[in-house]
Amino acid sequence: MKLSSKLILFITSSKLAVVLLFIISLPFLVDSIVSEYTNYSLRRQQAKVIDVVHKNGIDHYLQGDDSYGSYTMLKEEYIALEPAAAKTLIDTIKTAQRIVERDTLSYRILMHTFSFENKNYLLEIGKTTASINQYNKPLQRIALYVLMGLIALTLLFDLIFTRALIRPLGKIIKSKLINRKFPFKDYSPPVPTSTQDFKYLDESLILLMDQINEAFEKEREFTANASHELMTPISILQNKMENLLGDEQLPESVVLRIVEMMKTLSRLKKISNSLLLISRIENQQFVKSANIHPSKIIHEVMEEISHRLTEKELKITISLKEDRLLKNVNQDLLFQLFYNLINNAIKYNVNQGSILITDEFQEGKNYVITIRDTGIGIAAEDLDFIFDRFRKANLTENVGYGLGLSIVKSITLYHGIEILVKSKVAEGTTFSLIFPPSS
């Protein structure tokens, strides 16, 4: 999962968690707010009553009676004033029941004692709990709507900010990592960003690619120079040994040793030629301007190598479309490509085995050539390393130098050809060459 997706998922989850927590606690919060507001309202009414008493006297309420009581038409609120015992001190707010005209109702009641003209009085102000709670649900609904709106708004801002924050990282991945082919020839400029971590990552990737390119160039230059320089002393040694073989006075044992030395030099010469070829391919010293039919190249390969089929009594079947044309390729390199693959199919095949060469259009777009043999196969643990130089997967075979498939890999990379390998020990190997659509 991408970093942006994880951040968006986390932000959304955290917002939903806040909403859920708020919904659970909302009734308690509203009850608490309403209760506090009711207490505040009762205290204000208390202050007004006492203020009126001090301004207009207690008779403003008692009017000659011993006590005073009044309530609204729906009995939602009431006020009561009566004498209290001397030195009685009460100041509280509680929920209790009162009987009003034979109706027992639950009230939130403020009880407060005060003195006026050396007499003690008890003031009661009540409000029914039903009238208090009638606004709870509307308040909860309004609060929930407001919260959902704020959550949606903040979520939108968070998503916009997250995308803007992560955008430089996406540009770094796209410009430095995705679809980049080694060696990194095209220069990738730094991605502008104000985030220091992304800037450090981008600069580190650029530096790393430069170091990889430099190391690759040095290795490629060394391989080319070493392979080229080795050819001269090898040729000189071969000439000297050929001259020695012309001496009729040499003992037979010496002649045999010289012949063995010449075989070793010949192997060394082939290795140098192969390394030089790989270096030239990697340096793109071959021109890709030919338009050829793959069936023609494969038949040319078979003309050169067909004599080897009789040694193992192999049967080869070639089933290719004659009208298929490969464009903008190098004919010599493709010849070498098919030669190495078919040569391996022969070399590692079993007696009286078979080789099948076919082609097809993959998903109606890419052209694919498949070379399948019934040979000894390649172990699964070796499949990832068969294209490495000087590494041989078929260790039981004392042939080759581990460079044939390295050359094949270099040629396919140079032409943009994808090569796939499937193999099973004792059953055979299949190489699939997937040509790009432009070919």
C-alpha positions in Angstrom: 0.0 0.0 0.0 1.3 3.5 -0.9 2.3 5.9 1.8 -0.4 8.4 0.7 -3.0 5.7 0.9 -1.9 4.7 4.4 -2.0 8.4 5.5 -5.4 8.9 4.1 -6.6 5.7 5.7 -5.2 6.7 9.0 -6.7 10.2 8.9 -10.1 8.9 7.9 -10.0 6.2 10.6 -9.0 8.7 13.3 -11.8 11.1 12.2 -14.3 8.2 12.3 -13.0 7.2 15.8 -13.5 10.8 17.0 -17.1 10.9 15.6 -17.9 7.5 17.2 -16.5 8.7 20.6 -18.4 11.9 20.3 -21.7 10.2 19.5 -21.3 7.9 22.5 -20.5 10.8 24.8 -23.0 13.3 23.3 -26.0 12.4 25.5 -23.9 12.8 28.6 -22.4 16.1 27.4 -25.8 17.5 26.5 -27.3 16.5 29.8 -24.4 18.1 31.6 -24.7 21.3 29.6 -28.5 21.5 30.1 -28.1 20.8 33.8 -25.5 23.5 34.2 -27.6 26.0 32.2 -30.7 25.2 34.3 -28.7 25.8 37.5 -27.4 29.0 36.1 -31.0 30.1 35.1 -32.3 29.2 38.6 -29.6 31.3 40.2 -30.4 34.3 38.0 -34.1 34.0 39.0 -33.0 33.7 42.7 -31.0 36.9 42.3 -33.9 38.7 40.7 -36.3 37.7 43.5 -34.0 38.8 46.3 -33.3 42.1 44.4 -37.1 42.7 44.2 -37.5 42.0 47.9 -34.8 44.4 48.9 -36.2 47.1 46.6 -40.0 46.6 47.2 -40.1 44.7 50.4 -41.3 41.2 51.2 -44.9 42.2 51.0 -44.5 42.6 47.2 -44.8 38.8 47.2 -46.6 37.9 50.5 -49.1 40.7 50.3 -50.1 40.1 54.0 -50.2 36.3 53.7 -47.9 33.9 55.5 -46.5 32.5 52.3 -46.4 33.0 48.5 -46.7 30.5 45.7 -47.1 30.8 42.0 -46.7 28.6 38.9 -47.1 28.8 35.2 -50.2 27.6 33.4 -48.6 24.3 32.3 -47.0 23.9 35.7 -43.5 23.9 34.1 -42.1 26.5 36.6 -43.1 27.6 40.0 -41.8 29.9 42.8 -42.6 29.7 46.5 -41.7 32.0 49.4 -42.4 31.2 53.0 -40.9 32.0 56.5 -38.2 29.7 57.7 -36.9 28.8 61.2 -34.3 31.2 62.6 -30.7 30.5 61.8 -31.7 28.0 59.1 -29.2 28.1 56.3 -30.1 26.3 53.0 -28.6 26.9 49.7 -28.9 23.9 47.3 -30.2 22.8 43.9 -31.6 19.3 43.6 -34.1 17.2 41.7 -37.2 16.4 43.7 -40.9 15.8 43.4 -43.7 18.3 44.2 -47.5 18.1 44.3 -49.1 20.8 42.3 -53.0 20.7 42.2 -52.9 17.0 42.8 -50.3 16.3 40.1 -47.0 14.9 41.3 -44.3 16.4 39.1 -40.5 16.1 39.0 -38.7 19.4 39.3 -35.2 20.8 39.4 -35.5 22.9 42.5 -33.4 25.7 43.9 -33.8 26.1 47.7 -32.3 29.2 49.3 -32.7 30.9 52.7 -32.2 34.6 53.2 -32.9 37.2 55.9 -35.0 40.3 55.5 -35.9 42.7 58.3 -34.5 40.2 60.9 -36.8 37.4 59.6 -35.6 34.3 57.8 -37.3 33.2 54.6 -37.1 30.1 52.4 -37.2 30.7 48.6 -37.9 27.8 46.2 -37.7 28.1 42.5 -38.5 25.0 40.4 -38.5 23.9 36.8 -39.9 20.6 35.6 -37.3 18.1 34.4 -39.6 17.4 31.4 -39.3 21.0 30.1 -35.6 20.9 30.8 -35.0 17.7 28.8 -37.2 18.6 25.9 -34.3 20.3 24.1 -31.8 17.5 24.6 -32.5 15.6 21.4 -32.6 18.7 19.2 -29.4 19.8 20.8 -27.8 16.4 20.2 -28.9 16.4 16.6 -27.6 19.9 15.9 -24.3 19.1 17.6 -24.0 15.9 15.6 -24.7 17.8 12.3 -22.1 20.5 13.2 -19.6 17.8 14.1 -20.1 15.9 10.9 -19.8 19.0 8.9 -16.5 20.0 10.6 -15.2 16.4 10.2 -16.0 16.4 6.5 -14.4 19.9 6.1 -11.2 18.9 8.0 -11.0 15.6 6.2 -11.1 17.4 2.9 -8.4 19.8 4.0 -6.4 16.9 5.3 -6.6 15.0 2.1 -5.6 18.0 0.0 -2.7 18.7 2.4 -1.6 15.1 2.4 -1.6 14.9 -1.4 0.3 18.1 -1.6 2.8 16.9 1.0 3.4 13.5 -0.6 3.5 14.8 -4.2 7.3 15.4 -4.2 7.8 11.8 -3.0 5.8 10.5 -5.9 7.8 12.6 -8.3 11.0 11.3 -6.8 9.9 7.7 -7.2 8.6 8.3 -10.8 11.7 10.2 -12.0 14.4 8.1 -10.1 13.1 4.6 -9.7 10.1 3.7 -12.0 11.0 2.6 -15.6 14.7 3.5 -15.2 17.0 1.3 -17.1 20.6 0.7 -16.1 22.9 2.4 -17.0 21.3 5.6 -16.1 22.2 7.8 -19.1 19.5 10.4 -19.0 20.0 13.1 -16.4 17.2 13.4 -13.9 17.0 16.9 -12.3 16.3 17.3 -8.6 12.6 17.4 -7.6 11.7 20.8 -6.1 10.4 20.4 -2.6 10.4 22.3 0.7 10.4 19.1 2.8 13.9 18.5 3.9 13.6 14.7 4.2 12.4 14.4 0.6 15.1 16.7 -0.6 17.7 14.6 1.2 16.3 11.4 -0.3 16.3 12.9 -3.8 19.9 14.1 -3.6 21.0 10.8 -2.2 19.4 8.9 -5.1 21.0 11.2 -7.6 24.4 10.7 -5.9 23.9 6.9 -5.8 23.0 6.7 -9.5 26.0 8.8 -10.4 28.2 6.5 -8.3 26.7 3.4 -9.9 27.2 4.8 -13.4 30.8 5.7 -12.6 31.5 2.2 -11.3 29.8 0.6 -14.2 31.7 2.7 -16.7 35.0 1.8 -15.0 34.2 -1.9 -15.0 33.1 -1.7 -18.7 36.2 0.2 -19.7 38.4 -2.3 -17.8 36.7 -5.3 -19.4 37.0 -3.8 -22.9 40.7 -2.8 -22.4 41.7 -6.1 -20.8 39.9 -8.2 -23.4 41.5 -6.1 -26.2 45.0 -6.1 -24.8 44.9 -9.9 -24.2 44.4 -10.6 -27.9 47.9 -9.5 -28.8 50.0 -11.7 -26.5 47.6 -14.6 -27.1 48.1 -14.3 -30.9 51.9 -14.1 -30.4 51.9 -17.2 -28.2 49.8 -19.1 -30.7 52.2 -18.2 -33.5 55.2 -19.2 -31.5 53.6 -22.6 -30.6 52.7 -23.2 -34.2 56.3 -22.5 -35.2 57.5 -25.0 -32.5 55.1 -27.6 -33.9 56.8 -27.2 -37.2 60.1 -28.5 -35.7 60.3 -32.2 -36.6 62.9 -32.9 -34.0 60.6 -32.3 -31.0 59.7 -35.4 -29.0 56.1 -36.5 -29.1 55.5 -35.8 -25.4 56.6 -32.2 -26.0 54.3 -31.9 -29.0 51.3 -33.1 -27.0 52.0 -30.6 -24.3 52.2 -27.8 -26.8 48.9 -28.9 -28.3 47.3 -28.8 -24.9 48.7 -25.3 -24.3 47.3 -24.2 -27.7 43.9 -25.5 -26.7 44.1 -23.5 -23.4 45.1 -20.4 -25.4 42.2 -21.0 -27.8 39.8 -21.1 -24.8 41.3 -17.9 -23.5 40.9 -16.2 -26.9 37.3 -17.2 -27.0 36.7 -15.8 -23.6 38.4 -12.5 -24.5 36.4 -12.3 -27.7 33.2 -12.9 -25.7 34.0 -10.2 -23.1 34.9 -7.8 -25.9 31.6 -8.5 -27.6 29.7 -7.9 -24.4 31.6 -4.6 -23.9 30.9 -3.5 -27.4 27.2 -4.3 -27.0 27.0 -2.4 -23.7 28.8 0.6 -25.3 26.2 0.5 -28.0 28.7 0.2 -30.8 26.3 -1.7 -33.0 23.9 0.0 -35.4 20.2 -1.1 -35.2 19.1 -0.3 -38.7 18.2 -3.6 -40.3 14.8 -5.0 -41.0 14.9 -8.8 -41.1 12.7 -11.9 -40.9 13.5 -14.0 -37.8 12.8 -17.2 -39.7 15.6 -16.3 -42.1 18.1 -15.7 -39.3 17.2 -19.0 -37.5 17.6 -20.9 -40.8 21.0 -19.4 -41.3 21.9 -20.5 -37.7 20.7 -24.0 -38.5 22.8 -24.1 -41.7 25.9 -23.4 -39.6 25.0 -25.7 -36.6 22.9 -28.5 -38.1 25.8 -31.0 -38.2 25.7 -31.0 -34.4 22.1 -32.4 -34.4 23.3 -35.8 -35.8 25.7 -36.3 -33.0 22.9 -36.7 -30.5 20.2 -37.7 -33.0 18.2 -34.7 -32.2 14.9 -33.7 -33.9 14.3 -30.0 -34.5 11.0 -28.4 -35.5 10.9 -24.8 -36.7 7.4 -23.3 -37.0 7.7 -19.5 -37.6 5.6 -17.0 -39.5 7.4 -16.2 -42.7 5.9 -12.8 -43.1 7.0 -11.5 -39.6 9.5 -8.6 -39.9 11.7 -7.3 -37.1 12.5 -3.6 -37.6 15.4 -1.5 -36.4 17.6 -4.4 -35.2 21.2 -5.5 -35.7 21.4 -8.6 -37.8 24.7 -9.9 -36.5 23.6 -9.5 -32.9 20.3 -11.3 -33.5 22.3 -14.1 -35.3 24.5 -14.4 -32.2 21.4 -14.4 -30.0 19.7 -17.2 -31.7 23.0 -19.1 -32.2 23.7 -19.2 -28.5 20.2 -20.2 -27.5 19.9 -23.0 -30.1 23.5 -24.1 -29.4 22.6 -24.4 -25.7 19.5 -26.3 -26.6 21.7 -28.8 -28.5 24.5 -28.9 -26.0 22.4 -29.6 -23.0 19.9 -31.9 -24.7 19.6 -35.6 -24.2 20.3 -38.2 -26.9 17.4 -38.6 -29.3 15.8 -35.5 -27.8 13.9 -32.7 -29.6 14.0 -28.9 -30.0 10.9 -26.9 -30.9 11.0 -23.3 -32.2 7.7 -21.5 -32.5 6.3 -17.9 -32.5 3.1 -16.2 -31.6 1.5 -12.8 -30.8 1.1 -12.3 -27.1 -2.2 -10.7 -26.2 -2.5 -9.4 -29.7 0.4 -7.0 -29.3 3.9 -8.4 -28.6 5.7 -10.8 -30.9 7.1 -13.8 -29.0 9.6 -16.5 -30.2 10.0 -19.6 -28.0 12.8 -22.1 -28.0 12.0 -25.3 -26.1 14.2 -28.3 -25.6 14.0 -31.7 -23.9 17.4 -31.4 -22.2 18.7 -31.8 -18.7 17.0 -28.7 -17.5 18.1 -26.1 -14.9 17.5 -26.3 -11.1 15.0 -23.8 -9.7 17.7 -22.3 -7.4 19.9 -21.6 -10.4 17.4 -19.8 -12.6 18.0 -16.4 -11.2 21.8 -16.6 -11.9 22.0 -18.2 -15.4 22.8 -14.8 -17.0 25.6 -14.0 -14.7 29.1 -14.0 -16.2 31.3 -17.1 -15.6 28.5 -18.8 -13.8 27.2 -22.1 -15.2 23.9 -23.6 -14.1 24.6 -27.1 -15.5 27.6 -27.9 -13.3 27.6 -31.6 -14.5 28.5 -30.5 -18.0 32.2 -29.7 -18.5 31.6 -27.4 -21.5 31.3 -23.6 -22.0 32.7 -20.7 -20.0 29.5 -19.2 -18.6 29.5 -16.3 -21.1 27.0 -17.5 -23.7 23.9 -16.5 -21.8 25.6 -13.3 -20.7 25.9 -12.4 -24.3 22.3 -13.3 -24.9 21.2 -11.0 -22.0 23.3 -8.1 -23.3 21.8 -8.4 -26.8 18.2 -8.6 -25.5 18.8 -5.5 -23.3 20.3 -3.6 -26.2 17.2 -4.4 -28.3 14.6 -4.0 -25.6 13.7 -7.6 -25.8 12.3 -9.3 -22.7 13.6 -12.8 -22.1 11.8 -15.4 -19.9 13.1 -18.7 -18.8 11.2 -21.8 -17.6 13.0 -25.0 -16.7 12.6 -28.3 -14.9 15.4 -30.7 -14.1 15.4 -33.7 -16.4 12.5 -32.3 -18.4 13.9 -29.4 -20.4 14.2 -25.7 -20.7 12.1 -23.0 -22.5 13.4 -19.6 -23.5 10.8 -17.0 -24.6 11.9 -13.8 -26.4 9.3 -11.1 -26.2 9.9 -8.4 -28.8 8.8 -4.8 -28.1 5.7 -3.6 -30.2 7.9 -1.4 -32.3 9.9 -4.3 -33.6 
